Amino acid sequence: MADPTPQLRMGFTRFDRLASPQPALGYSLRTFRPGDEEDWLALLRTEPQWAWDRARLDWMLNGGRGVMPPNGIFFATCDDRPVAAACTFLYPDATPPAGELGWVITHPDHRRCGLALQVCRAVLGYIRDQGYTYAFLKTEDFRVPAIKMYLQIGFEPEMVHSSHPAWWAALYQSLAKGAHAPDAPHQ
Ligand SMILES: CC(C)(COP(=O)(O)OP(=O)(O)OC[C@H]1O[C@@H](n2cnc3c(N)ncnc32)[C@H](O)[C@@H]1OP(=O)(O)O)[C@@H](O)C(=O)NCCC(=O)NCCS
């Protein structure tokens, strides 16, 4: 089996073209509230590649990975329970100062309803509203559905490993027939 491509990184600067999040029909969009932790954990655990427990979530919420404002954690909800999520980490001392989009997930029963798109747009809007002009994310080569969405939003590949140009060239080639254009300018 081929070695996995070293972690991919994508950057976002097109805040002037960022569409506002709109809750999908039948769902609501809101930020994190204390008490959401167990529902969020259950959602994160639907991804078999991730290992989550309460200690790790609390560590992250307490800033272990980066500044994590509760108002930068967005959920799409069904009956007020999170069914899709994305969160913000802020790195104000980085060059340039950066916001990171992290832990994007939609529950398998609620996929392809536009929920991840909405929570990602909400996170990017939050990062912009904090005064940042640059955001990034990290992902893996097998997450092509997510990568398609990030391209659709307006993220661009960043070549942070010598293997990345060839990987992205192959991806663009495979997407060539059905590729999405970035979000249209915000009306
Ligand atoms: C990737 C993931 C978050 C998408 O969630 P979702 O709510 O179903 O996504 P959306 O309905 O908002 O789709 C938005 C866009 O993403 C892309 N996309 C999403 N799922 C896709 C799939 N299965 N195949 C191809 N493209 C897909 C499409 O471009 C889609 O736009 P379209 O519906 O106009 O074609 C979800 O499949 C998931 O949770 N996967 C496991 C966790 C994961 O990989 N997270 C990303 C970590 S970096």
The ligand as an SDF file (V2000), in Angstrom:
LIG
                    3D

 48 50  0  0  0  0  0  0  0  0999 V2000
  -16.7820   15.7600    4.8850 C   0  0  0  0  0  0  0  0  0  0  0  0
  -18.0670   15.9640    5.6780 C   0  0  0  0  0  0  0  0  0  0  0  0
  -17.7760   16.8820    6.8550 C   0  0  0  0  0  0  0  0  0  0  0  0
  -19.0990   16.6180    4.7480 C   0  0  0  0  0  0  0  0  0  0  0  0
  -20.2600   16.8660    5.5200 O   0  0  0  0  0  0  0  0  0  0  0  0
  -21.6840   17.1690    4.8390 P   0  0  0  0  0  0  0  0  0  0  0  0
  -22.5120   17.8870    5.8230 O   0  0  0  0  0  0  0  0  0  0  0  0
  -22.2250   15.9180    4.2690 O   0  0  0  0  0  0  0  0  0  0  0  0
  -21.2520   18.1260    3.6490 O   0  0  0  0  0  0  0  0  0  0  0  0
  -22.2000   19.1300    2.8590 P   0  0  0  0  0  0  0  0  0  0  0  0
  -23.5470   18.5090    2.6390 O   0  0  0  0  0  0  0  0  0  0  0  0
  -22.1410   20.4740    3.5110 O   0  0  0  0  0  0  0  0  0  0  0  0
  -21.4680   19.1700    1.4570 O   0  0  0  0  0  0  0  0  0  0  0  0
  -20.7500   20.3200    1.0310 C   0  0  0  0  0  0  0  0  0  0  0  0
  -19.8910   19.9350   -0.1410 C   0  0  0  0  0  0  0  0  0  0  0  0
  -18.8890   19.0000    0.2510 O   0  0  0  0  0  0  0  0  0  0  0  0
  -18.6380   18.0670   -0.8120 C   0  0  0  0  0  0  0  0  0  0  0  0
  -19.0320   16.7340   -0.3590 N   0  0  0  0  0  0  0  0  0  0  0  0
  -19.5790   16.4150    0.8390 C   0  0  0  0  0  0  0  0  0  0  0  0
  -19.7480   15.0810    0.9190 N   0  0  0  0  0  0  0  0  0  0  0  0
  -19.3080   14.5620   -0.2390 C   0  0  0  0  0  0  0  0  0  0  0  0
  -19.2120   13.2410   -0.7400 C   0  0  0  0  0  0  0  0  0  0  0  0
  -19.6200   12.1790   -0.0290 N   0  0  0  0  0  0  0  0  0  0  0  0
  -18.6970   13.0710   -1.9700 N   0  0  0  0  0  0  0  0  0  0  0  0
  -18.2840   14.1160   -2.7050 C   0  0  0  0  0  0  0  0  0  0  0  0
  -18.3510   15.4070   -2.2860 N   0  0  0  0  0  0  0  0  0  0  0  0
  -18.8530   15.6080   -1.0680 C   0  0  0  0  0  0  0  0  0  0  0  0
  -19.4840   18.5220   -1.9780 C   0  0  0  0  0  0  0  0  0  0  0  0
  -18.6890   19.4540   -2.7150 O   0  0  0  0  0  0  0  0  0  0  0  0
  -20.6210   19.2330   -1.2710 C   0  0  0  0  0  0  0  0  0  0  0  0
  -21.2550   20.1910   -2.0790 O   0  0  0  0  0  0  0  0  0  0  0  0
  -22.4920   19.7380   -2.9980 P   0  0  0  0  0  0  0  0  0  0  0  0
  -23.4760   19.0590   -2.0930 O   0  0  0  0  0  0  0  0  0  0  0  0
  -22.9680   21.0370   -3.5570 O   0  0  0  0  0  0  0  0  0  0  0  0
  -21.9160   18.7810   -4.0110 O   0  0  0  0  0  0  0  0  0  0  0  0
  -18.6420   14.6050    6.1700 C   0  0  0  0  0  0  0  0  0  0  0  0
  -18.6630   13.6880    5.0850 O   0  0  0  0  0  0  0  0  0  0  0  0
  -17.8780   14.0090    7.3260 C   0  0  0  0  0  0  0  0  0  0  0  0
  -18.1770   14.2780    8.4860 O   0  0  0  0  0  0  0  0  0  0  0  0
  -16.8380   13.1800    7.0330 N   0  0  0  0  0  0  0  0  0  0  0  0
  -16.0420   12.5360    8.0830 C   0  0  0  0  0  0  0  0  0  0  0  0
  -15.1790   13.5160    8.8600 C   0  0  0  0  0  0  0  0  0  0  0  0
  -14.2480   14.3060    7.9800 C   0  0  0  0  0  0  0  0  0  0  0  0
  -13.6510   13.7790    7.0350 O   0  0  0  0  0  0  0  0  0  0  0  0
  -14.0850   15.5750    8.3290 N   0  0  0  0  0  0  0  0  0  0  0  0
  -13.1750   16.4770    7.6440 C   0  0  0  0  0  0  0  0  0  0  0  0
  -11.9160   16.5620    8.4360 C   0  0  0  0  0  0  0  0  0  0  0  0
  -10.7140   17.6020    7.6300 S   0  0  0  0  0  0  0  0  0  0  0  0
  1  2  1  0
  2  3  1  0
  2  4  1  0
  2 36  1  0
  4  5  1  0
  5  6  1  0
  6  7  2  0
  6  8  1  0
  6  9  1  0
  9 10  1  0
 10 11  2  0
 10 12  1  0
 10 13  1  0
 13 14  1  0
 14 15  1  0
 15 16  1  0
 15 30  1  0
 16 17  1  0
 17 18  1  0
 17 28  1  0
 18 19  1  0
 18 27  1  0
 19 20  2  0
 20 21  1  0
 21 22  1  0
 21 27  2  0
 22 23  1  0
 22 24  2  0
 24 25  1  0
 25 26  2  0
 26 27  1  0
 28 29  1  0
 28 30  1  0
 30 31  1  0
 31 32  1  0
 32 33  2  0
 32 34  1  0
 32 35  1  0
 36 37  1  0
 36 38  1  0
 38 39  2  0
 38 40  1  0
 40 41  1  0
 41 42  1  0
 42 43  1  0
 43 44  2  0
 43 45  1  0
 45 46  1  0
 46 47  1  0
 47 48  1  0
M  END
$$$$
